[in-house]
Amino acid sequence: MTLDRAVLLFAGFMILLTLALGTWVSGWWYLFTAFIGVNMMQSAVTGFCPAAIVFKKLGIKPGTAYD
């Protein structure tokens, strides 16, 4: 798995998780869902992604997601 795909997988998982938690635990979890969305937009504009930095330090190799 490449870094690009790992970030996409992690973001998708976190969105689904926080939506489920917002539905069944507390509506406050929707704020975290919004934070994830804002972070994804910020990453697309600036190229800075905190999750990518963490995954890179874990040894996941960079790649192109849509080749």
PDBQT receptor file of N, H, CA, C and O in Angstrom, charges set to zero:
ATOM      1  N   MET A   1       0.843  -1.174   0.000  1.00  0.00    +0.000 N 
ATOM      2  CA  MET A   1       0.000   0.000   0.000  1.00  0.00    +0.000 C 
ATOM      3  C   MET A   1       0.888   1.236   0.000  1.00  0.00    +0.000 C 
ATOM      4  O   MET A   1       1.891   1.302   0.710  1.00  0.00    +0.000 OA
ATOM      5  N   THR A   2       0.501   2.206  -0.805  1.00  0.00    +0.000 N 
ATOM      6  H   THR A   2      -0.314   2.153  -1.381  1.00  0.00    +0.000 HD
ATOM      7  CA  THR A   2       1.279   3.438  -0.886  1.00  0.00    +0.000 C 
ATOM      8  C   THR A   2       0.753   4.463   0.122  1.00  0.00    +0.000 C 
ATOM      9  O   THR A   2      -0.332   4.313   0.684  1.00  0.00    +0.000 OA
ATOM     10  N   LEU A   3       1.547   5.495   0.327  1.00  0.00    +0.000 N 
ATOM     11  H   LEU A   3       2.428   5.617  -0.130  1.00  0.00    +0.000 HD
ATOM     12  CA  LEU A   3       1.201   6.560   1.259  1.00  0.00    +0.000 C 
ATOM     13  C   LEU A   3      -0.118   7.233   0.874  1.00  0.00    +0.000 C 
ATOM     14  O   LEU A   3      -0.954   7.512   1.734  1.00  0.00    +0.000 OA
ATOM     15  N   ASP A   4      -0.297   7.488  -0.410  1.00  0.00    +0.000 N 
ATOM     16  H   ASP A   4       0.381   7.262  -1.109  1.00  0.00    +0.000 HD
ATOM     17  CA  ASP A   4      -1.520   8.152  -0.884  1.00  0.00    +0.000 C 
ATOM     18  C   ASP A   4      -2.759   7.337  -0.529  1.00  0.00    +0.000 C 
ATOM     19  O   ASP A   4      -3.743   7.861  -0.008  1.00  0.00    +0.000 OA
ATOM     20  N   ARG A   5      -2.686   6.065  -0.819  1.00  0.00    +0.000 N 
ATOM     21  H   ARG A   5      -1.887   5.638  -1.243  1.00  0.00    +0.000 HD
ATOM     22  CA  ARG A   5      -3.834   5.196  -0.551  1.00  0.00    +0.000 C 
ATOM     23  C   ARG A   5      -4.061   5.004   0.941  1.00  0.00    +0.000 C 
ATOM     24  O   ARG A   5      -5.203   4.885   1.383  1.00  0.00    +0.000 OA
ATOM     25  N   ALA A   6      -2.989   4.971   1.719  1.00  0.00    +0.000 N 
ATOM     26  H   ALA A   6      -2.061   5.068   1.360  1.00  0.00    +0.000 HD
ATOM     27  CA  ALA A   6      -3.125   4.843   3.172  1.00  0.00    +0.000 C 
ATOM     28  C   ALA A   6      -3.842   6.052   3.758  1.00  0.00    +0.000 C 
ATOM     29  O   ALA A   6      -4.690   5.908   4.638  1.00  0.00    +0.000 OA
ATOM     30  N   VAL A   7      -3.504   7.238   3.273  1.00  0.00    +0.000 N 
ATOM     31  H   VAL A   7      -2.815   7.355   2.558  1.00  0.00    +0.000 HD
ATOM     32  CA  VAL A   7      -4.163   8.456   3.760  1.00  0.00    +0.000 C 
ATOM     33  C   VAL A   7      -5.638   8.447   3.377  1.00  0.00    +0.000 C 
ATOM     34  O   VAL A   7      -6.490   8.778   4.201  1.00  0.00    +0.000 OA
ATOM     35  N   LEU A   8      -5.949   8.074   2.144  1.00  0.00    +0.000 N 
ATOM     36  H   LEU A   8      -5.256   7.805   1.474  1.00  0.00    +0.000 HD
ATOM     37  CA  LEU A   8      -7.347   8.010   1.709  1.00  0.00    +0.000 C 
ATOM     38  C   LEU A   8      -8.132   6.975   2.509  1.00  0.00    +0.000 C 
ATOM     39  O   LEU A   8      -9.268   7.227   2.910  1.00  0.00    +0.000 OA
ATOM     40  N   LEU A   9      -7.529   5.814   2.738  1.00  0.00    +0.000 N 
ATOM     41  H   LEU A   9      -6.606   5.609   2.412  1.00  0.00    +0.000 HD
ATOM     42  CA  LEU A   9      -8.178   4.765   3.517  1.00  0.00    +0.000 C 
ATOM     43  C   LEU A   9      -8.431   5.227   4.947  1.00  0.00    +0.000 C 
ATOM     44  O   LEU A   9      -9.519   5.020   5.486  1.00  0.00    +0.000 OA
ATOM     45  N   PHE A  10      -7.435   5.850   5.560  1.00  0.00    +0.000 N 
ATOM     46  H   PHE A  10      -6.551   6.018   5.122  1.00  0.00    +0.000 HD
ATOM     47  CA  PHE A  10      -7.567   6.332   6.933  1.00  0.00    +0.000 C 
ATOM     48  C   PHE A  10      -8.647   7.412   7.035  1.00  0.00    +0.000 C 
ATOM     49  O   PHE A  10      -9.462   7.388   7.958  1.00  0.00    +0.000 OA
ATOM     50  N   ALA A  11      -8.656   8.353   6.098  1.00  0.00    +0.000 N 
ATOM     51  H   ALA A  11      -7.995   8.372   5.348  1.00  0.00    +0.000 HD
ATOM     52  CA  ALA A  11      -9.656   9.426   6.119  1.00  0.00    +0.000 C 
ATOM     53  C   ALA A  11     -11.066   8.854   5.962  1.00  0.00    +0.000 C 
ATOM     54  O   ALA A  11     -11.982   9.246   6.685  1.00  0.00    +0.000 OA
ATOM     55  N   GLY A  12     -11.234   7.942   5.032  1.00  0.00    +0.000 N 
ATOM     56  H   GLY A  12     -10.490   7.624   4.445  1.00  0.00    +0.000 HD
ATOM     57  CA  GLY A  12     -12.543   7.324   4.836  1.00  0.00    +0.000 C 
ATOM     58  C   GLY A  12     -13.004   6.551   6.052  1.00  0.00    +0.000 C 
ATOM     59  O   GLY A  12     -14.169   6.633   6.443  1.00  0.00    +0.000 OA
ATOM     60  N   PHE A  13     -12.092   5.796   6.653  1.00  0.00    +0.000 N 
ATOM     61  H   PHE A  13     -11.146   5.729   6.336  1.00  0.00    +0.000 HD
ATOM     62  CA  PHE A  13     -12.423   5.040   7.861  1.00  0.00    +0.000 C 
ATOM     63  C   PHE A  13     -12.831   5.972   8.994  1.00  0.00    +0.000 C 
ATOM     64  O   PHE A  13     -13.823   5.725   9.680  1.00  0.00    +0.000 OA
ATOM     65  N   MET A  14     -12.067   7.046   9.191  1.00  0.00    +0.000 N 
ATOM     66  H   MET A  14     -11.261   7.247   8.634  1.00  0.00    +0.000 HD
ATOM     67  CA  MET A  14     -12.359   7.979  10.278  1.00  0.00    +0.000 C 
ATOM     68  C   MET A  14     -13.692   8.696  10.055  1.00  0.00    +0.000 C 
ATOM     69  O   MET A  14     -14.427   8.942  11.012  1.00  0.00    +0.000 OA
ATOM     70  N   ILE A  15     -14.007   9.029   8.812  1.00  0.00    +0.000 N 
ATOM     71  H   ILE A  15     -13.410   8.829   8.036  1.00  0.00    +0.000 HD
ATOM     72  CA  ILE A  15     -15.293   9.668   8.531  1.00  0.00    +0.000 C 
ATOM     73  C   ILE A  15     -16.437   8.719   8.868  1.00  0.00    +0.000 C 
ATOM     74  O   ILE A  15     -17.399   9.117   9.525  1.00  0.00    +0.000 OA
ATOM     75  N   LEU A  16     -16.341   7.473   8.425  1.00  0.00    +0.000 N 
ATOM     76  H   LEU A  16     -15.560   7.149   7.891  1.00  0.00    +0.000 HD
ATOM     77  CA  LEU A  16     -17.398   6.505   8.728  1.00  0.00    +0.000 C 
ATOM     78  C   LEU A  16     -17.508   6.243  10.227  1.00  0.00    +0.000 C 
ATOM     79  O   LEU A  16     -18.612   6.127  10.760  1.00  0.00    +0.000 OA
ATOM     80  N   LEU A  17     -16.371   6.149  10.904  1.00  0.00    +0.000 N 
ATOM     81  H   LEU A  17     -15.475   6.243  10.471  1.00  0.00    +0.000 HD
ATOM     82  CA  LEU A  17     -16.374   5.917  12.348  1.00  0.00    +0.000 C 
ATOM     83  C   LEU A  17     -17.033   7.074  13.093  1.00  0.00    +0.000 C 
ATOM     84  O   LEU A  17     -17.876   6.851  13.961  1.00  0.00    +0.000 OA
ATOM     85  N   THR A  18     -16.653   8.310  12.759  1.00  0.00    +0.000 N 
ATOM     86  H   THR A  18     -15.968   8.491  12.054  1.00  0.00    +0.000 HD
ATOM     87  CA  THR A  18     -17.221   9.450  13.476  1.00  0.00    +0.000 C 
ATOM     88  C   THR A  18     -18.693   9.665  13.136  1.00  0.00    +0.000 C 
ATOM     89  O   THR A  18     -19.453  10.157  13.971  1.00  0.00    +0.000 OA
ATOM     90  N   LEU A  19     -19.104   9.305  11.925  1.00  0.00    +0.000 N 
ATOM     91  H   LEU A  19     -18.487   8.906  11.247  1.00  0.00    +0.000 HD
ATOM     92  CA  LEU A  19     -20.532   9.372  11.607  1.00  0.00    +0.000 C 
ATOM     93  C   LEU A  19     -21.323   8.369  12.441  1.00  0.00    +0.000 C 
ATOM     94  O   LEU A  19     -22.402   8.688  12.939  1.00  0.00    +0.000 OA
ATOM     95  N   ALA A  20     -20.790   7.161  12.594  1.00  0.00    +0.000 N 
ATOM     96  H   ALA A  20     -19.913   6.901  12.190  1.00  0.00    +0.000 HD
ATOM     97  CA  ALA A  20     -21.452   6.154  13.424  1.00  0.00    +0.000 C 
ATOM     98  C   ALA A  20     -21.496   6.597  14.885  1.00  0.00    +0.000 C 
ATOM     99  O   ALA A  20     -22.524   6.462  15.549  1.00  0.00    +0.000 OA
ATOM    100  N   LEU A  21     -20.379   7.124  15.381  1.00  0.00    +0.000 N 
ATOM    101  H   LEU A  21     -19.544   7.233  14.842  1.00  0.00    +0.000 HD
ATOM    102  CA  LEU A  21     -20.353   7.599  16.767  1.00  0.00    +0.000 C 
ATOM    103  C   LEU A  21     -21.308   8.775  16.964  1.00  0.00    +0.000 C 
ATOM    104  O   LEU A  21     -21.943   8.890  18.012  1.00  0.00    +0.000 OA
ATOM    105  N   GLY A  22     -21.409   9.636  15.972  1.00  0.00    +0.000 N 
ATOM    106  H   GLY A  22     -20.893   9.542  15.121  1.00  0.00    +0.000 HD
ATOM    107  CA  GLY A  22     -22.340  10.756  16.054  1.00  0.00    +0.000 C 
ATOM    108  C   GLY A  22     -23.787  10.304  16.076  1.00  0.00    +0.000 C 
ATOM    109  O   GLY A  22     -24.631  10.927  16.721  1.00  0.00    +0.000 OA
ATOM    110  N   THR A  23     -24.070   9.229  15.377  1.00  0.00    +0.000 N 
ATOM    111  H   THR A  23     -23.385   8.723  14.853  1.00  0.00    +0.000 HD
ATOM    112  CA  THR A  23     -25.430   8.708  15.324  1.00  0.00    +0.000 C 
ATOM    113  C   THR A  23     -25.807   7.984  16.606  1.00  0.00    +0.000 C 
ATOM    114  O   THR A  23     -26.903   8.183  17.131  1.00  0.00    +0.000 OA
ATOM    115  N   TRP A  24     -24.907   7.144  17.116  1.00  0.00    +0.000 N 
ATOM    116  H   TRP A  24     -24.017   6.983  16.690  1.00  0.00    +0.000 HD
ATOM    117  CA  TRP A  24     -25.262   6.270  18.226  1.00  0.00    +0.000 C 
ATOM    118  C   TRP A  24     -24.717   6.677  19.590  1.00  0.00    +0.000 C 
ATOM    119  O   TRP A  24     -25.185   6.165  20.607  1.00  0.00    +0.000 OA
ATOM    120  N   VAL A  25     -23.746   7.577  19.640  1.00  0.00    +0.000 N 
ATOM    121  H   VAL A  25     -23.366   7.992  18.814  1.00  0.00    +0.000 HD
ATOM    122  CA  VAL A  25     -23.159   7.940  20.936  1.00  0.00    +0.000 C 
ATOM    123  C   VAL A  25     -23.507   9.378  21.305  1.00  0.00    +0.000 C 
ATOM    124  O   VAL A  25     -24.210   9.620  22.286  1.00  0.00    +0.000 OA
ATOM    125  N   SER A  26     -23.019  10.318  20.525  1.00  0.00    +0.000 N 
ATOM    126  H   SER A  26     -22.448  10.121  19.728  1.00  0.00    +0.000 HD
ATOM    127  CA  SER A  26     -23.240  11.732  20.822  1.00  0.00    +0.000 C 
ATOM    128  C   SER A  26     -23.096  12.546  19.541  1.00  0.00    +0.000 C 
ATOM    129  O   SER A  26     -22.215  12.285  18.721  1.00  0.00    +0.000 OA
ATOM    130  N   GLY A  27     -23.955  13.512  19.385  1.00  0.00    +0.000 N 
ATOM    131  H   GLY A  27     -24.670  13.723  20.051  1.00  0.00    +0.000 HD
ATOM    132  CA  GLY A  27     -23.901  14.379  18.216  1.00  0.00    +0.000 C 
ATOM    133  C   GLY A  27     -22.633  15.212  18.134  1.00  0.00    +0.000 C 
ATOM    134  O   GLY A  27     -22.304  15.736  17.070  1.00  0.00    +0.000 OA
ATOM    135  N   TRP A  28     -21.924  15.338  19.234  1.00  0.00    +0.000 N 
ATOM    136  H   TRP A  28     -22.191  14.912  20.099  1.00  0.00    +0.000 HD
ATOM    137  CA  TRP A  28     -20.667  16.092  19.250  1.00  0.00    +0.000 C 
ATOM    138  C   TRP A  28     -19.620  15.469  18.336  1.00  0.00    +0.000 C 
ATOM    139  O   TRP A  28     -18.694  16.156  17.906  1.00  0.00    +0.000 OA
ATOM    140  N   TRP A  29     -19.749  14.183  18.031  1.00  0.00    +0.000 N 
ATOM    141  H   TRP A  29     -20.501  13.625  18.380  1.00  0.00    +0.000 HD
ATOM    142  CA  TRP A  29     -18.790  13.524  17.138  1.00  0.00    +0.000 C 
ATOM    143  C   TRP A  29     -18.844  14.097  15.733  1.00  0.00    +0.000 C 
ATOM    144  O   TRP A  29     -17.874  13.972  14.984  1.00  0.00    +0.000 OA
ATOM    145  N   TYR A  30     -19.948  14.721  15.356  1.00  0.00    +0.000 N 
ATOM    146  H   TYR A  30     -20.736  14.823  15.964  1.00  0.00    +0.000 HD
ATOM    147  CA  TYR A  30     -20.047  15.329  14.028  1.00  0.00    +0.000 C 
ATOM    148  C   TYR A  30     -19.050  16.471  13.856  1.00  0.00    +0.000 C 
ATOM    149  O   TYR A  30     -18.640  16.774  12.736  1.00  0.00    +0.000 OA
ATOM    150  N   LEU A  31     -18.660  17.103  14.957  1.00  0.00    +0.000 N 
ATOM    151  H   LEU A  31     -18.993  16.856  15.867  1.00  0.00    +0.000 HD
ATOM    152  CA  LEU A  31     -17.631  18.146  14.875  1.00  0.00    +0.000 C 
ATOM    153  C   LEU A  31     -16.305  17.555  14.415  1.00  0.00    +0.000 C 
ATOM    154  O   LEU A  31     -15.574  18.182  13.648  1.00  0.00    +0.000 OA
ATOM    155  N   PHE A  32     -15.994  16.348  14.884  1.00  0.00    +0.000 N 
ATOM    156  H   PHE A  32     -16.588  15.839  15.507  1.00  0.00    +0.000 HD
ATOM    157  CA  PHE A  32     -14.762  15.685  14.458  1.00  0.00    +0.000 C 
ATOM    158  C   PHE A  32     -14.848  15.303  12.983  1.00  0.00    +0.000 C 
ATOM    159  O   PHE A  32     -13.855  15.383  12.260  1.00  0.00    +0.000 OA
ATOM    160  N   THR A  33     -16.033  14.889  12.537  1.00  0.00    +0.000 N 
ATOM    161  H   THR A  33     -16.840  14.824  13.124  1.00  0.00    +0.000 HD
ATOM    162  CA  THR A  33     -16.234  14.601  11.118  1.00  0.00    +0.000 C 
ATOM    163  C   THR A  33     -15.966  15.850  10.286  1.00  0.00    +0.000 C 
ATOM    164  O   THR A  33     -15.311  15.786   9.246  1.00  0.00    +0.000 OA
ATOM    165  N   ALA A  34     -16.478  16.985  10.752  1.00  0.00    +0.000 N 
ATOM    166  H   ALA A  34     -17.011  17.037  11.597  1.00  0.00    +0.000 HD
ATOM    167  CA  ALA A  34     -16.240  18.253  10.055  1.00  0.00    +0.000 C 
ATOM    168  C   ALA A  34     -14.757  18.602  10.052  1.00  0.00    +0.000 C 
ATOM    169  O   ALA A  34     -14.241  19.091   9.048  1.00  0.00    +0.000 OA
ATOM    170  N   PHE A  35     -14.067  18.357  11.162  1.00  0.00    +0.000 N 
ATOM    171  H   PHE A  35     -14.486  17.960  11.978  1.00  0.00    +0.000 HD
ATOM    172  CA  PHE A  35     -12.630  18.618  11.241  1.00  0.00    +0.000 C 
ATOM    173  C   PHE A  35     -11.875  17.798  10.201  1.00  0.00    +0.000 C 
ATOM    174  O   PHE A  35     -10.952  18.303   9.562  1.00  0.00    +0.000 OA
ATOM    175  N   ILE A  36     -12.259  16.547  10.029  1.00  0.00    +0.000 N 
ATOM    176  H   ILE A  36     -13.009  16.137  10.548  1.00  0.00    +0.000 HD
ATOM    177  CA  ILE A  36     -11.608  15.690   9.035  1.00  0.00    +0.000 C 
ATOM    178  C   ILE A  36     -11.816  16.260   7.635  1.00  0.00    +0.000 C 
ATOM    179  O   ILE A  36     -10.881  16.305   6.836  1.00  0.00    +0.000 OA
ATOM    180  N   GLY A  37     -13.034  16.693   7.339  1.00  0.00    +0.000 N 
ATOM    181  H   GLY A  37     -13.794  16.657   7.989  1.00  0.00    +0.000 HD
ATOM    182  CA  GLY A  37     -13.314  17.285   6.033  1.00  0.00    +0.000 C 
ATOM    183  C   GLY A  37     -12.516  18.551   5.781  1.00  0.00    +0.000 C 
ATOM    184  O   GLY A  37     -11.982  18.747   4.690  1.00  0.00    +0.000 OA
ATOM    185  N   VAL A  38     -12.435  19.414   6.793  1.00  0.00    +0.000 N 
ATOM    186  H   VAL A  38     -12.870  19.255   7.680  1.00  0.00    +0.000 HD
ATOM    187  CA  VAL A  38     -11.654  20.647   6.663  1.00  0.00    +0.000 C 
ATOM    188  C   VAL A  38     -10.182  20.317   6.460  1.00  0.00    +0.000 C 
ATOM    189  O   VAL A  38      -9.507  20.955   5.651  1.00  0.00    +0.000 OA
ATOM    190  N   ASN A  39      -9.683  19.327   7.186  1.00  0.00    +0.000 N 
ATOM    191  H   ASN A  39     -10.230  18.809   7.842  1.00  0.00    +0.000 HD
ATOM    192  CA  ASN A  39      -8.284  18.930   7.050  1.00  0.00    +0.000 C 
ATOM    193  C   ASN A  39      -8.008  18.383   5.652  1.00  0.00    +0.000 C 
ATOM    194  O   ASN A  39      -6.939  18.634   5.096  1.00  0.00    +0.000 OA
ATOM    195  N   MET A  40      -8.951  17.639   5.075  1.00  0.00    +0.000 N 
ATOM    196  H   MET A  40      -9.820  17.435   5.526  1.00  0.00    +0.000 HD
ATOM    197  CA  MET A  40      -8.771  17.121   3.723  1.00  0.00    +0.000 C 
ATOM    198  C   MET A  40      -8.736  18.252   2.695  1.00  0.00    +0.000 C 
ATOM    199  O   MET A  40      -7.941  18.216   1.756  1.00  0.00    +0.000 OA
ATOM    200  N   MET A  41      -9.598  19.258   2.873  1.00  0.00    +0.000 N 
ATOM    201  H   MET A  41     -10.243  19.288   3.636  1.00  0.00    +0.000 HD
ATOM    202  CA  MET A  41      -9.586  20.399   1.951  1.00  0.00    +0.000 C 
ATOM    203  C   MET A  41      -8.299  21.201   2.096  1.00  0.00    +0.000 C 
ATOM    204  O   MET A  41      -7.715  21.621   1.098  1.00  0.00    +0.000 OA
ATOM    205  N   GLN A  42      -7.855  21.414   3.324  1.00  0.00    +0.000 N 
ATOM    206  H   GLN A  42      -8.330  21.072   4.135  1.00  0.00    +0.000 HD
ATOM    207  CA  GLN A  42      -6.617  22.144   3.577  1.00  0.00    +0.000 C 
ATOM    208  C   GLN A  42      -5.441  21.406   2.962  1.00  0.00    +0.000 C 
ATOM    209  O   GLN A  42      -4.545  22.032   2.398  1.00  0.00    +0.000 OA
ATOM    210  N   SER A  43      -5.432  20.094   3.063  1.00  0.00    +0.000 N 
ATOM    211  H   SER A  43      -6.160  19.585   3.522  1.00  0.00    +0.000 HD
ATOM    212  CA  SER A  43      -4.361  19.287   2.495  1.00  0.00    +0.000 C 
ATOM    213  C   SER A  43      -4.340  19.391   0.972  1.00  0.00    +0.000 C 
ATOM    214  O   SER A  43      -3.270  19.448   0.367  1.00  0.00    +0.000 OA
ATOM    215  N   ALA A  44      -5.512  19.417   0.359  1.00  0.00    +0.000 N 
ATOM    216  H   ALA A  44      -6.382  19.371   0.851  1.00  0.00    +0.000 HD
ATOM    217  CA  ALA A  44      -5.585  19.538  -1.102  1.00  0.00    +0.000 C 
ATOM    218  C   ALA A  44      -5.049  20.881  -1.583  1.00  0.00    +0.000 C 
ATOM    219  O   ALA A  44      -4.446  20.962  -2.653  1.00  0.00    +0.000 OA
ATOM    220  N   VAL A  45      -5.264  21.932  -0.802  1.00  0.00    +0.000 N 
ATOM    221  H   VAL A  45      -5.754  21.867   0.067  1.00  0.00    +0.000 HD
ATOM    222  CA  VAL A  45      -4.839  23.271  -1.200  1.00  0.00    +0.000 C 
ATOM    223  C   VAL A  45      -3.361  23.510  -0.910  1.00  0.00    +0.000 C 
ATOM    224  O   VAL A  45      -2.643  24.068  -1.739  1.00  0.00    +0.000 OA
ATOM    225  N   THR A  46      -2.906  23.082   0.283  1.00  0.00    +0.000 N 
ATOM    226  H   THR A  46      -3.490  22.629   0.956  1.00  0.00    +0.000 HD
ATOM    227  CA  THR A  46      -1.542  23.412   0.714  1.00  0.00    +0.000 C 
ATOM    228  C   THR A  46      -0.534  22.296   0.487  1.00  0.00    +0.000 C 
ATOM    229  O   THR A  46       0.667  22.558   0.406  1.00  0.00    +0.000 OA
ATOM    230  N   GLY A  47      -1.002  21.053   0.381  1.00  0.00    +0.000 N 
ATOM    231  H   GLY A  47      -1.977  20.840   0.447  1.00  0.00    +0.000 HD
ATOM    232  CA  GLY A  47      -0.087  19.928   0.250  1.00  0.00    +0.000 C 
ATOM    233  C   GLY A  47       0.434  19.422   1.581  1.00  0.00    +0.000 C 
ATOM    234  O   GLY A  47       1.237  18.489   1.612  1.00  0.00    +0.000 OA
ATOM    235  N   PHE A  48      -0.009  20.021   2.693  1.00  0.00    +0.000 N 
ATOM    236  H   PHE A  48      -0.662  20.779   2.669  1.00  0.00    +0.000 HD
ATOM    237  CA  PHE A  48       0.415  19.601   4.028  1.00  0.00    +0.000 C 
ATOM    238  C   PHE A  48      -0.638  18.686   4.622  1.00  0.00    +0.000 C 
ATOM    239  O   PHE A  48      -1.799  19.074   4.757  1.00  0.00    +0.000 OA
ATOM    240  N   CYS A  49      -0.235  17.457   4.984  1.00  0.00    +0.000 N 
ATOM    241  H   CYS A  49       0.708  17.142   4.874  1.00  0.00    +0.000 HD
ATOM    242  CA  CYS A  49      -1.165  16.493   5.555  1.00  0.00    +0.000 C 
ATOM    243  C   CYS A  49      -0.522  15.834   6.769  1.00  0.00    +0.000 C 
ATOM    244  O   CYS A  49       0.442  15.083   6.621  1.00  0.00    +0.000 OA
ATOM    245  N   PRO A  50      -1.040  16.103   7.975  1.00  0.00    +0.000 N 
ATOM    246  CA  PRO A  50      -0.470  15.493   9.176  1.00  0.00    +0.000 C 
ATOM    247  C   PRO A  50      -0.494  13.962   9.145  1.00  0.00    +0.000 C 
ATOM    248  O   PRO A  50       0.452  13.321   9.602  1.00  0.00    +0.000 OA
ATOM    249  N   ALA A  51      -1.560  13.379   8.611  1.00  0.00    +0.000 N 
ATOM    250  H   ALA A  51      -2.328  13.901   8.239  1.00  0.00    +0.000 HD
ATOM    251  CA  ALA A  51      -1.640  11.918   8.545  1.00  0.00    +0.000 C 
ATOM    252  C   ALA A  51      -0.547  11.354   7.643  1.00  0.00    +0.000 C 
ATOM    253  O   ALA A  51       0.018  10.303   7.942  1.00  0.00    +0.000 OA
ATOM    254  N   ALA A  52      -0.246  12.035   6.550  1.00  0.00    +0.000 N 
ATOM    255  H   ALA A  52      -0.706  12.890   6.306  1.00  0.00    +0.000 HD
ATOM    256  CA  ALA A  52       0.809  11.574   5.643  1.00  0.00    +0.000 C 
ATOM    257  C   ALA A  52       2.164  11.589   6.331  1.00  0.00    +0.000 C 
ATOM    258  O   ALA A  52       2.988  10.704   6.105  1.00  0.00    +0.000 OA
ATOM    259  N   ILE A  53       2.397  12.586   7.166  1.00  0.00    +0.000 N 
ATOM    260  H   ILE A  53       1.727  13.306   7.350  1.00  0.00    +0.000 HD
ATOM    261  CA  ILE A  53       3.663  12.659   7.905  1.00  0.00    +0.000 C 
ATOM    262  C   ILE A  53       3.791  11.465   8.841  1.00  0.00    +0.000 C 
ATOM    263  O   ILE A  53       4.851  10.844   8.923  1.00  0.00    +0.000 OA
ATOM    264  N   VAL A  54       2.708  11.146   9.546  1.00  0.00    +0.000 N 
ATOM    265  H   VAL A  54       1.847  11.651   9.479  1.00  0.00    +0.000 HD
ATOM    266  CA  VAL A  54       2.732  10.008  10.476  1.00  0.00    +0.000 C 
ATOM    267  C   VAL A  54       2.948   8.706   9.721  1.00  0.00    +0.000 C 
ATOM    268  O   VAL A  54       3.784   7.894  10.118  1.00  0.00    +0.000 OA
ATOM    269  N   PHE A  55       2.205   8.494   8.633  1.00  0.00    +0.000 N 
ATOM    270  H   PHE A  55       1.526   9.154   8.311  1.00  0.00    +0.000 HD
ATOM    271  CA  PHE A  55       2.357   7.260   7.864  1.00  0.00    +0.000 C 
ATOM    272  C   PHE A  55       3.751   7.142   7.261  1.00  0.00    +0.000 C 
ATOM    273  O   PHE A  55       4.304   6.044   7.189  1.00  0.00    +0.000 OA
ATOM    274  N   LYS A  56       4.317   8.253   6.831  1.00  0.00    +0.000 N 
ATOM    275  H   LYS A  56       3.867   9.144   6.889  1.00  0.00    +0.000 HD
ATOM    276  CA  LYS A  56       5.664   8.233   6.263  1.00  0.00    +0.000 C 
ATOM    277  C   LYS A  56       6.682   7.805   7.315  1.00  0.00    +0.000 C 
ATOM    278  O   LYS A  56       7.605   7.046   7.019  1.00  0.00    +0.000 OA
ATOM    279  N   LYS A  57       6.513   8.297   8.550  1.00  0.00    +0.000 N 
ATOM    280  H   LYS A  57       5.763   8.913   8.791  1.00  0.00    +0.000 HD
ATOM    281  CA  LYS A  57       7.406   7.902   9.645  1.00  0.00    +0.000 C 
ATOM    282  C   LYS A  57       7.228   6.436  10.012  1.00  0.00    +0.000 C 
ATOM    283  O   LYS A  57       8.141   5.816  10.557  1.00  0.00    +0.000 OA
ATOM    284  N   LEU A  58       6.058   5.878   9.718  1.00  0.00    +0.000 N 
ATOM    285  H   LEU A  58       5.316   6.382   9.275  1.00  0.00    +0.000 HD
ATOM    286  CA  LEU A  58       5.820   4.459   9.967  1.00  0.00    +0.000 C 
ATOM    287  C   LEU A  58       6.396   3.572   8.867  1.00  0.00    +0.000 C 
ATOM    288  O   LEU A  58       6.340   2.346   8.957  1.00  0.00    +0.000 OA
ATOM    289  N   GLY A  59       6.947   4.196   7.832  1.00  0.00    +0.000 N 
ATOM    290  H   GLY A  59       6.992   5.192   7.759  1.00  0.00    +0.000 HD
ATOM    291  CA  GLY A  59       7.629   3.436   6.796  1.00  0.00    +0.000 C 
ATOM    292  C   GLY A  59       6.822   3.137   5.551  1.00  0.00    +0.000 C 
ATOM    293  O   GLY A  59       7.262   2.353   4.710  1.00  0.00    +0.000 OA
ATOM    294  N   ILE A  60       5.660   3.735   5.410  1.00  0.00    +0.000 N 
ATOM    295  H   ILE A  60       5.303   4.372   6.093  1.00  0.00    +0.000 HD
ATOM    296  CA  ILE A  60       4.867   3.512   4.201  1.00  0.00    +0.000 C 
ATOM    297  C   ILE A  60       5.471   4.322   3.063  1.00  0.00    +0.000 C 
ATOM    298  O   ILE A  60       5.733   5.516   3.205  1.00  0.00    +0.000 OA
ATOM    299  N   LYS A  61       5.683   3.671   1.955  1.00  0.00    +0.000 N 
ATOM    300  H   LYS A  61       5.469   2.701   1.840  1.00  0.00    +0.000 HD
ATOM    301  CA  LYS A  61       6.354   4.291   0.806  1.00  0.00    +0.000 C 
ATOM    302  C   LYS A  61       5.416   5.211   0.035  1.00  0.00    +0.000 C 
ATOM    303  O   LYS A  61       4.239   4.892  -0.134  1.00  0.00    +0.000 OA
ATOM    304  N   PRO A  62       5.923   6.349  -0.435  1.00  0.00    +0.000 N 
ATOM    305  CA  PRO A  62       5.086   7.249  -1.233  1.00  0.00    +0.000 C 
ATOM    306  C   PRO A  62       4.743   6.641  -2.588  1.00  0.00    +0.000 C 
ATOM    307  O   PRO A  62       5.441   5.758  -3.089  1.00  0.00    +0.000 OA
ATOM    308  N   GLY A  63       3.669   7.127  -3.159  1.00  0.00    +0.000 N 
ATOM    309  H   GLY A  63       3.102   7.844  -2.752  1.00  0.00    +0.000 HD
ATOM    310  CA  GLY A  63       3.250   6.642  -4.468  1.00  0.00    +0.000 C 
ATOM    311  C   GLY A  63       2.198   7.556  -5.047  1.00  0.00    +0.000 C 
ATOM    312  O   GLY A  63       1.827   8.558  -4.435  1.00  0.00    +0.000 OA
ATOM    313  N   THR A  64       1.723   7.215  -6.213  1.00  0.00    +0.000 N 
ATOM    314  H   THR A  64       2.025   6.401  -6.709  1.00  0.00    +0.000 HD
ATOM    315  CA  THR A  64       0.658   7.995  -6.829  1.00  0.00    +0.000 C 
ATOM    316  C   THR A  64      -0.629   7.193  -6.754  1.00  0.00    +0.000 C 
ATOM    317  O   THR A  64      -0.673   6.037  -7.176  1.00  0.00    +0.000 OA
ATOM    318  N   ALA A  65      -1.654   7.794  -6.229  1.00  0.00    +0.000 N 
ATOM    319  H   ALA A  65      -1.618   8.733  -5.886  1.00  0.00    +0.000 HD
ATOM    320  CA  ALA A  65      -2.896   7.078  -5.936  1.00  0.00    +0.000 C 
ATOM    321  C   ALA A  65      -3.688   6.708  -7.180  1.00  0.00    +0.000 C 
ATOM    322  O   ALA A  65      -4.401   5.704  -7.170  1.00  0.00    +0.000 OA
ATOM    323  N   TYR A  66      -3.585   7.484  -8.245  1.00  0.00    +0.000 N 
ATOM    324  H   TYR A  66      -3.005   8.299  -8.253  1.00  0.00    +0.000 HD
ATOM    325  CA  TYR A  66      -4.496   7.285  -9.370  1.00  0.00    +0.000 C 
ATOM    326  C   TYR A  66      -3.783   6.989 -10.680  1.00  0.00    +0.000 C 
ATOM    327  O   TYR A  66      -4.203   7.465 -11.735  1.00  0.00    +0.000 OA
ATOM    328  N   ASP A  67      -2.723   6.219 -10.622  1.00  0.00    +0.000 N 
ATOM    329  H   ASP A  67      -2.383   5.833  -9.765  1.00  0.00    +0.000 HD
ATOM    330  CA  ASP A  67      -2.037   5.816 -11.858  1.00  0.00    +0.000 C 
ATOM    331  C   ASP A  67      -2.768   4.697 -12.545  1.00  0.00    +0.000 C 
ATOM    332  O   ASP A  67      -2.335   4.231 -13.599  1.00  0.00    +0.000 OA
TER     333      ASP A  67
